[in-house]
Amino acid sequence: MDDTSKLQERIAYLEQQNRNLQESIGRWRRKAQGSATRFVYASERHERGNHYISVPIEGLPADTPLHEAQVFMRNNVLPRFYPYKYWNCYSSKRYGGWVVTLVKEDRTIDMDSSIVGLN
């Protein structure tokens, strides 16, 4: 890897860190002001090194057949949430239509280590 590609990689990393900090500041400001929180996902969880998000699908009628819904999700939802991959989908009365669950590997924080000093 040459110096240019290393610098481009570092710039992309720093830009992502900057976006993360801006989002964090916004979350804490909304909390301090007593404003309503903004949930992007119907649910979010981390399990065995994978990060799962469930996203309600807007613009898709609730009575759409499964295979048509999957085609819609593949073409319209998956590109917006790259690098997440399709895990499953289901219809939900609570969200008034389809919900898709996406997954990506996430080992940013080592959750397998035991915490030393806690009894």
C-alpha positions in Angstrom: 0.0 0.0 0.0 1.5 3.3 -1.0 1.4 6.6 1.0 -1.4 8.1 -1.0 -3.8 5.2 -0.3 -2.9 5.2 3.4 -3.6 8.9 3.6 -7.0 8.5 1.7 -7.9 5.7 4.1 -6.9 7.8 7.1 -9.0 10.8 5.8 -12.0 8.5 5.3 -11.6 7.2 8.8 -11.3 10.8 10.3 -14.4 11.9 8.3 -16.4 9.0 9.7 -15.2 9.9 13.2 -16.3 13.5 12.6 -19.8 12.4 11.6 -20.0 10.1 14.6 -19.1 13.0 16.9 -21.6 15.4 15.3 -24.4 12.8 15.7 -23.4 12.3 19.3 -23.4 16.0 20.0 -26.9 16.2 18.5 -28.2 13.3 20.7 -26.9 14.9 23.9 -28.2 18.3 22.9 -31.7 16.9 22.2 -31.5 15.1 25.6 -30.5 18.3 27.4 -33.2 20.3 25.7 -35.8 17.6 26.5 -36.6 17.1 22.8 -37.9 13.9 21.5 -35.3 11.4 20.5 -35.0 10.3 16.9 -35.1 6.5 16.3 -33.9 5.4 12.9 -34.5 1.7 13.6 -37.4 -0.3 14.9 -34.8 -2.2 16.9 -31.1 -2.6 17.2 -29.0 -5.3 18.8 -25.6 -6.7 19.0 -25.2 -10.5 19.2 -22.1 -12.7 18.9 -20.0 -10.2 17.0 -22.9 -9.1 14.7 -24.8 -5.8 14.6 -28.5 -6.2 13.7 -30.8 -3.4 12.8 -34.5 -3.6 11.9 -35.8 -0.9 9.6 -39.5 -0.1 8.9 -40.0 0.1 5.1 -41.7 3.3 4.0 -43.4 3.5 0.7 -44.3 -0.2 0.6 -47.9 -1.1 1.1 -48.6 -3.4 4.0 -50.4 -5.9 1.8 -47.5 -6.4 -0.6 -46.7 -10.1 -1.2 -43.4 -11.3 0.4 -41.4 -11.7 -2.8 -42.4 -8.3 -4.2 -41.5 -6.8 -0.8 -38.1 -8.5 -1.0 -37.4 -7.1 -4.5 -38.4 -3.7 -3.3 -36.0 -4.0 -0.3 -33.1 -5.3 -2.4 -33.5 -2.4 -4.9 -34.4 0.5 -2.5 -33.3 -0.3 1.0 -30.1 -2.3 0.9 -28.1 0.3 -1.1 -28.9 2.9 1.6 -27.6 0.7 4.4 -24.4 -0.6 2.9 -22.4 -2.5 4.3 -25.3 -4.2 6.1 -26.7 -7.4 4.5 -30.2 -8.8 4.4 -31.0 -11.1 7.3 -34.8 -11.3 7.3 -38.1 -9.4 6.9 -41.5 -9.5 8.4 -44.8 -7.6 8.3 -45.7 -5.6 11.4 -49.0 -4.1 12.5 -47.1 -1.9 14.9 -45.1 -0.2 12.0 -48.0 -0.5 9.5 -46.1 -2.6 7.0 -42.9 -4.4 6.3 -39.8 -4.4 8.5 -36.4 -5.6 7.2 -33.6 -6.8 9.5 -30.1 -6.2 8.3 -26.8 -7.5 9.7 -23.1 -6.7 9.6 -20.1 -8.0 11.4 -19.1 -5.6 14.2 -16.2 -6.5 16.5 -15.2 -2.9 17.3 -15.5 -3.6 21.1 -14.3 -6.9 22.4 -17.3 -8.2 24.3 -15.8 -11.6 24.9 -13.3 -10.5 27.4 -14.1 -10.9 31.1 -14.0 -7.7 33.1 -11.2 -7.8 35.6 -11.8 -6.5 39.1 -15.6 -7.0 39.3 -16.9 -9.7 41.6 
